[in-house]
C-alpha cells in the first residue's frame, strides 16, 4: 500500500503544480501498487477543485487511480495527539503518518519534514 500525501495528489491533478511531473513519475513507478490516502489528505486535495467548480473531475481522476480512503485505527485521537506532540508536525501530516502506520504503508510525499518524520518513526518512504 502506497499512502499518498496531499502534495502528491494535488501535484498529480494540477498540471501547473511544480510537483506535477514528479507526481506523475511516482504514480507511474508504483502503478502496480494499491494507493490510499487519509480522509484529511483527500479533503485537502479536493479543496482547490471544489473552489474552481471541478470537484467531480477531481473525484473521477482519483477514482481512476483507485485511491482508497483509509480509515484510522483504534484510539486515533490519542495516537494523533501523541504523533503531533512527538514529531512537531501539523495535524494533517500526523493523519498521513497514522494511516501509514495503521495500514503498513509506504509513504509518498513531497513534504521533506513529513518524509523525515516518517523515517524517524521507522516508516518506509517512496
C-alpha positions in Angstrom: 0.0 0.0 0.0 1.4 3.4 -1.0 0.0 6.1 1.3 -0.3 9.3 -0.7 0.1 12.7 0.9 -2.0 15.6 -0.5 1.2 17.1 -2.0 1.4 14.1 -4.4 -2.3 14.1 -5.2 -2.5 17.8 -5.8 0.6 17.7 -7.9 -1.0 14.9 -10.0 -4.3 16.7 -10.5 -2.9 20.1 -11.4 -0.6 20.3 -14.5 0.6 23.8 -13.4 1.7 22.5 -10.0 5.5 22.4 -9.6 5.3 18.8 -8.4 3.1 17.6 -11.4 5.9 15.8 -13.3 7.3 14.2 -10.1 3.8 13.1 -9.1 3.2 11.5 -12.5 6.5 9.7 -12.3 5.9 8.5 -8.8 2.5 7.2 -9.6 3.7 5.5 -12.8 6.6 3.9 -11.0 4.1 2.4 -8.5 1.3 1.6 -10.9 1.0 -2.0 -9.7 0.6 -1.0 -6.1 -2.5 -0.1 -4.2 -2.9 3.6 -3.4 -4.5 5.1 -0.3 -4.9 8.4 1.5 -6.3 9.6 4.7 -9.7 11.4 4.6 -7.9 14.6 5.6 -5.4 14.3 2.7 -8.2 13.6 0.3 -10.1 16.7 1.6 -7.0 18.9 1.2 -6.6 17.6 -2.3 -10.2 18.4 -3.2 -10.3 22.0 -1.8 -8.9 23.6 -5.0 -11.2 21.7 -7.4 -14.2 22.5 -5.1 -13.3 26.2 -5.3 -13.0 26.1 -9.1 -16.1 24.0 -9.8 -14.1 20.9 -10.8 -14.8 18.7 -7.8 -16.4 15.9 -9.9 -13.5 15.9 -12.4 -11.0 15.6 -9.5 -13.0 12.8 -7.8 -13.1 11.0 -11.1 -9.3 11.3 -11.5 -8.8 9.9 -8.0 -11.2 7.1 -8.8 -9.2 6.2 -11.9 -6.1 6.0 -9.7 -8.2 3.8 -7.3 -7.1 5.8 -4.3 -8.7 4.2 -1.3 -9.9 6.4 1.6 -8.0 4.9 4.5 -9.7 4.9 8.0 -7.9 5.5 11.2 -7.4 2.5 13.5 -8.4 2.3 17.2 -7.7 5.2 19.6 -6.9 7.6 16.8 -7.4 10.7 18.8 -4.8 9.7 21.4 -2.4 8.4 18.8 -2.7 11.6 16.7 -2.1 13.7 19.8 1.0 11.6 20.6 2.3 11.9 17.0 1.7 15.7 17.0 3.5 16.2 20.3 6.3 13.9 19.4 7.0 15.0 15.8 6.1 18.7 15.9 4.3 18.1 12.6 1.0 19.7 11.8 -2.1 17.6 12.5 -2.9 16.8 8.8 0.7 15.4 8.4 0.1 13.3 11.5 -3.0 11.9 9.9 -0.9 10.7 7.0 1.6 9.1 9.4 -1.2 7.4 11.3 -2.8 5.8 8.3 0.7 4.7 7.0 1.2 3.1 10.4 -2.3 1.5 10.6 -2.1 0.2 7.0 1.6 -0.7 7.0 2.0 1.6 4.0 4.9 3.2 2.3 4.6 7.0 2.5 4.7 9.1 -0.7 5.1 12.8 -0.1 7.0 15.8 -1.5 7.0 17.4 2.0 10.5 16.9 3.4 9.5 17.4 7.0 6.8 14.8 6.7 9.2 12.3 5.0 11.7 12.9 7.7 9.1 12.4 10.4 8.1 9.1 8.7 11.6 7.8 8.6 12.2 8.7 12.3 9.1 6.6 13.1 10.6 3.7 11.1 8.1 4.0 8.2 9.2 3.4 4.6 9.2 6.4 2.3 8.9 6.1 -1.5 
